[in-house]
C-alpha cells in the first residue's frame, strides 16, 4: 500500500506540473497572437495611409 501511495503522489505532482506548463503555454500563445494581431493592424494602417495619400 505504501508504494502505491507514493506513485499516486508522484503522479499528482507530475500532473500539476503538466497543468502549470500548459497554462504557461497558453499565456505565451496569447502573447504571440496579440503581437501578430498588432502587426497586422499596423500593416493595415500603413496600407490605408498609402492609399489615402494617392
N, C-alpha and C positions, 0 to 999 in steps of 0.2 A: 504494500500500500504506500509506503513512504516513497519509493521510487516513482510511482505513478504520479504522486502529488508534485514532485519536483518537475516532472515532464509537463504537467499542466501549467505550472508557474512559468516555466521557460517558454512554453507556447504562448501564454498570455503576454509575456514580455515581448516576444517576437511579433506578435500580432499588434501590440500597441506601437512598437517601433515602425511596423509597416504602415499603420494608420497615420502616424506622425509624418512619415516620409510622403505618403500620399497627400496629406494636407499641404505640405511644403511644395510639392509638385504642382498642386492646384494653384497655389499663390503665384508660383513662378510662371505658370501658363497664363494666368490672368494678367500678369505684368507684361508678358510678351504680346498678348492680344491687344492690350491698351497701347503699347508702344507702336505696334503695327497700325492700329486704327488712327493714332495721332499722325503717323507718317502719311497715311493715305489721305487724311483730311488736309494736311499741308500740301500734298500734291494737287488735290482738287482746288484748293485756294490759289495755288500758283497757276494752274491751268485756266481757271476762271479769270484771274488777273491778266493773263496773256491775251485771252480772247477779248476781254473788256477793253484793253488798251488799243486794239486794232481798229 
